[in-house]
Amino acid sequence: MIATIFGYLFLALLGIFALMLFIQTNMDLWNEIGKDWWKTTKMGMKISNKRNGVTILTDQEYEQMLYGGQIKHNITINK
């Protein structure tokens, strides 16, 4: 009876340890591989720009700010 309880307890602890190891491995892989993939998506670029304080304006927003006198220093990147 006691051996069975300890056996199940051991299996449960082993399962928790394996799950923690699996999660840690996936997080390490995501940090190494996933970062580059995430930055190339639209959402990744928006988050990166927000963190860096960069605002991407539409043509209409740009013209409104330009004629309203809100833009003093502008950097225009033509593709």
C-alpha positions in Angstrom: 0.0 0.0 0.0 2.7 2.5 1.0 4.9 1.4 -1.9 2.0 2.1 -4.3 1.5 5.6 -2.9 5.2 6.4 -3.1 5.3 5.0 -6.6 2.5 7.3 -7.8 4.1 10.2 -5.9 7.4 9.5 -7.7 5.7 9.3 -11.1 3.9 12.6 -10.4 7.1 14.3 -9.4 8.9 12.9 -12.5 6.1 14.1 -14.7 6.3 17.6 -13.2 10.0 17.7 -13.7 9.7 16.5 -17.3 7.1 19.2 -18.0 9.3 21.9 -16.5 12.2 20.7 -18.6 10.0 20.7 -21.7 8.8 24.2 -21.1 12.3 25.5 -20.4 13.6 23.9 -23.6 10.9 25.4 -25.7 11.4 28.9 -24.2 15.1 28.7 -24.9 14.4 27.7 -28.5 11.8 30.4 -28.9 14.3 33.0 -27.6 16.9 31.9 -30.1 14.9 31.1 -33.2 11.5 32.7 -32.6 12.8 36.3 -32.1 13.9 36.7 -35.7 10.7 35.2 -37.1 8.5 37.3 -34.8 10.2 40.6 -35.9 9.3 40.1 -39.5 5.5 39.9 -38.9 3.4 43.0 -38.9 2.5 42.6 -35.2 6.1 42.1 -34.3 7.1 45.2 -36.2 4.4 47.3 -34.5 5.5 46.1 -31.0 9.2 46.8 -31.9 8.3 50.3 -33.2 6.2 51.0 -30.1 9.0 50.0 -27.8 11.5 52.2 -29.7 9.1 55.2 -29.9 8.7 55.0 -33.7 5.4 56.0 -35.2 4.5 54.9 -38.7 2.1 57.4 -40.2 -0.3 56.9 -43.1 -0.2 59.4 -45.9 -3.3 61.1 -44.6 -2.0 61.4 -41.0 1.3 62.7 -42.4 -0.3 65.5 -44.4 -2.6 66.5 -41.5 0.4 66.8 -39.2 2.6 68.5 -41.8 0.0 71.2 -42.6 -1.0 71.5 -38.9 2.6 72.3 -38.0 3.1 69.3 -35.7 6.0 67.9 -37.7 9.3 69.7 -37.1 11.8 67.0 -37.9 10.9 64.3 -40.4 12.7 61.4 -41.8 11.2 60.1 -45.1 12.1 56.6 -46.2 11.3 55.8 -49.8 11.1 52.2 -50.9 
